[in-house]
Amino acid sequence: MIDLNDPDMKEIIIEFCDESDALLEELRDILDDFEDDPENSILLEKYGQTVDRIMGAAKTMGLEDLGHLCQMGKIIGYKGSQAENKALQELSGGVLYDLCDLLEVILGNIREGKDQKEHDFNLEAFKGRLEWLAGKFKHIERASCDIGEEPKAKKATKTTAELDRLISQFGKAS
């Protein structure tokens, strides 16, 4: 993990935060478009593809908590896009809006050199919503752009287990 207060890293951190802020704005635009057109579930998949870009950079920089949040958003976006129940898709969009709010707070903390966990966001309530939503996704096969040869039942189990693991770690000290 990088030292957020290291003067030699400040430029990299600012560049990361600036790019992430731009992607966060793009994520909100995607969700706004989805809210306007909830029949266009491909927008939830687009959310997953976009948040993946923040996730990759965060994990490369050693910002594991941020990376895990983005990974949850990616899985929820992909699985939400495949839900046949439109109400479940709309609920997925609502959770992803909340995730954007939390990402914004964490990015602000990173920019200022503060602890990523320093915020007043109700993590327990959010975690409960994530757990409920993950339970509704157990039957959905794909949680990424990968459409390889792995059997469908195995993929659903694997991605659901990954989402459950991320949720169980959510809010814990890393």
C-alpha positions, 0 to 999 in steps of 0.5 A: 500500500502506498503512503497517502501522505508521502510527498513523492506520491502526491502527484500520483495520488492526485492524478488517480483521484482526478481520473477516479472523480471523472469516472465517478461522474460517468458512473452517475451519468450511467445511473441517471440514464438508467433511471430515465430508461429502466428498460435499458439494463445494458446500462448496469453492465456499462456501470460494471465496466466503468467501475472496473477501471477505478478498481484496477487502479485502486488495487494497483496502488494498494487501496484494497478497501476502495478496490473491493468496493469497486469490485462489489459494484462491478459484480452488482452491475453485471448481475443486475443487468441480467436480472429478469425482474425489473424491480430488482434491476431498479433496486440494483441501480439504487444500491449503485447510487449509494456506492457512488456516494461512498466512493466519493467520500473515500476518494475525498479522504484519499485526496486529503491524505485521510484514512479511507474509513473516516466518514459518517456513512452508515456502513452496517445499513449499506452492508445489509442492503448488499447482503440482501441484494447478493441473495437475490443474485444467486441464480444469475450466471455471469458477473463479468464480461468473461463469457468463457467455456466454464459451465453456467452453474459453476460460474454462478456459484463462483461469482456469488461466492466472490460477492458474498466474500467481499460483503463479509469483509466490508467495513472491516479493518484491512 
